[in-house]
Amino acid sequence: MHGRIEGSLMLTWALAITGALLLLPANILPVMTVIYLGSGEPSTIISGVMQLYNAGLWGIALVVFVASIAVPAMKLMGLFLLLIQVQLRLPLLPLQSMRLYRVVSGIGRWSLLDLFMISILVALVDMGVIAQVVAGPGSTAFATVVVVTMLAARSFDPRLIWDVYDQRCFDNENPGAGNE
Amino acid sequence: MQRGADVMQRRWQRACHECDLLITDALAPPGQKLVCPRCNAVLHRNPKNSIRYTAALSLTGLLLFIPAATLPLMHFSIFAFSGESTLLNGVAALFNAGYVWLSALVLFCSVLAPLVKFLLLAFICWGSAWAFLDGPVAVAVRWYRHLKEWGMLDVYMLGVLVALIKMRDLGKMEVDVGLYCFVAMMLVANLTTLSFDPHVVWARMERRRRRARAAVAGGTQ
């Protein structure tokens, strides 16, 4: 039996806000630097995608874009939508919210793609002056965003959606109950 | 009386883990799955031969883990210089560069979580045959549920592909034996996840207990 998550709403709020704040340094700070023959400039997540796109690899650019930019952003928006809905008891369709919840908790792990790639490249391309890949501080921030949002999706208890729904059904059946 | 208790046992109630709807008599026939009528959550899948398949697959996964973790995945060379990548030296390189948290995360998601998942599933499937292991097996199932989404071999695989394509212009990239083992391990890991369902383990324990009770009752008469 799955127990209810204690303080689910507050915990999810806290984690989601942390994730949203961290998204800023994660996108501004460089995640890695490719040094080739002594020269190279740090690249952020976005410029990494642009490089791939400019090199004509739009397919792989799309994959990286979806995994490391679209997914975290969509996921945070989805989480905030769920949280606001439960907090304000908005009359949305619970089935749609459930679908959103499942998408949000299912896609998060794919954002780690970029970090795995960095860890592979750092080990693979390590030839001193000739060529070297160095990780940047943005990658730490990005890793934290992914972990924090995964934990946030985890700590959100979908039964809250149904609590709101049940309460509304109850209110509709007994319109006088609230006024006593 | 005996029959009444038996019927009661089969007609147990449970709450859907996503919407708390109470559901009675919830066991899917083999090969099918049970879906909550209100929120469409998958309550329980009942894959055919779940325990046997999971036991075999998790052992396969453990065996594949050895070459996948030790052999190099890829080779990269520029001029006379070359480097190779294994599952662990990426972690080590990040650690040496001072990214402790990042290297711990990569280590956990790409090595530890998949390995522990295989170990737990192997333990659950083989261990559920003996009564004295009931407690530890239950703990293992709970651990497995927490660990499930952190094993990211498939994401790592995509990372390997992106790395391969990204470095194509810079030097010569070659795929090594380790990568084939890794791909096999990833497929086995996904199949294992699909073939396993905790309820099958509970059902097996229940069957065994009922048999034991029947044996005791038969002995006293």
Boltz contact constraints between the chains, C-beta under 6 A:
constraints:
  - contact:
      token1: [A, 2]
      token2: [B, 17]
      max_distance: 6.0
  - contact:
      token1: [A, 60]
      token2: [B, 162]
      max_distance: 6.0
  - contact:
      token1: [A, 60]
      token2: [B, 165]
      max_distance: 6.0
  - contact:
      token1: [A, 98]
      token2: [B, 39]
      max_distance: 6.0
  - contact:
      token1: [A, 109]
      token2: [B, 152]
      max_distance: 6.0
  - contact:
      token1: [A, 109]
      token2: [B, 155]
      max_distance: 6.0
  - contact:
      token1: [A, 110]
      token2: [B, 155]
      max_distance: 6.0
  - contact:
      token1: [A, 112]
      token2: [B, 152]
      max_distance: 6.0
  - contact:
      token1: [A, 112]
      token2: [B, 155]
      max_distance: 6.0
  - contact:
      token1: [A, 113]
      token2: [B, 155]
      max_distance: 6.0
  - contact:
      token1: [A, 113]
      token2: [B, 158]
      max_distance: 6.0
  - contact:
      token1: [A, 113]
      token2: [B, 159]
      max_distance: 6.0
  - contact:
      token1: [A, 116]
      token2: [B, 156]
      max_distance: 6.0
  - contact:
      token1: [A, 116]
      token2: [B, 159]
      max_distance: 6.0
  - contact:
      token1: [A, 117]
      token2: [B, 159]
      max_distance: 6.0
  - contact:
      token1: [A, 117]
      token2: [B, 162]
      max_distance: 6.0
  - contact:
      token1: [A, 117]
      token2: [B, 163]
      max_distance: 6.0
  - contact:
      token1: [A, 119]
      token2: [B, 90]
      max_distance: 6.0
  - contact:
      token1: [A, 119]
      token2: [B, 94]
      max_distance: 6.0
  - contact:
      token1: [A, 119]
      token2: [B, 106]
      max_distance: 6.0
  - contact:
      token1: [A, 120]
      token2: [B, 85]
      max_distance: 6.0
  - contact:
      token1: [A, 120]
      token2: [B, 90]
      max_distance: 6.0
  - contact:
      token1: [A, 120]
      token2: [B, 163]
      max_distance: 6.0
  - contact:
      token1: [A, 121]
      token2: [B, 163]
      max_distance: 6.0
  - contact:
      token1: [A, 122]
      token2: [B, 93]
      max_distance: 6.0
  - contact:
      token1: [A, 122]
      token2: [B, 94]
      max_distance: 6.0
  - contact:
      token1: [A, 123]
      token2: [B, 85]
      max_distance: 6.0
  - contact:
      token1: [A, 123]
      token2: [B, 89]
      max_distance: 6.0
  - contact:
      token1: [A, 123]
      token2: [B, 90]
      max_distance: 6.0
  - contact:
      token1: [A, 123]
      token2: [B, 93]
      max_distance: 6.0
  - contact:
      token1: [A, 124]
      token2: [B, 76]
      max_distance: 6.0
  - contact:
      token1: [A, 124]
      token2: [B, 83]
      max_distance: 6.0
  - contact:
      token1: [A, 124]
      token2: [B, 85]
      max_distance: 6.0
  - contact:
      token1: [A, 126]
      token2: [B, 83]
      max_distance: 6.0
  - contact:
      token1: [A, 127]
      token2: [B, 81]
      max_distance: 6.0
  - contact:
      token1: [A, 130]
      token2: [B, 78]
      max_distance: 6.0
  - contact:
      token1: [A, 130]
      token2: [B, 81]
      max_distance: 6.0
  - contact:
      token1: [A, 131]
      token2: [B, 78]
      max_distance: 6.0
  - contact:
      token1: [A, 135]
      token2: [B, 97]
      max_distance: 6.0
  - contact:
      token1: [A, 135]
      token2: [B, 99]
      max_distance: 6.0
  - contact:
      token1: [A, 139]
      token2: [B, 102]
      max_distance: 6.0
  - contact:
      token1: [A, 140]
      token2: [B, 101]
      max_distance: 6.0
  - contact:
      token1: [A, 140]
      token2: [B, 102]
      max_distance: 6.0
  - contact:
      token1: [A, 143]
      token2: [B, 102]
      max_distance: 6.0
  - contact:
      token1: [A, 143]
      token2: [B, 105]
      max_distance: 6.0
  - contact:
      token1: [A, 158]
      token2: [B, 18]
      max_distance: 6.0
  - contact:
      token1: [A, 159]
      token2: [B, 19]
      max_distance: 6.0
  - contact:
      token1: [A, 159]
      token2: [B, 20]
      max_distance: 6.0
  - contact:
      token1: [A, 162]
      token2: [B, 19]
      max_distance: 6.0
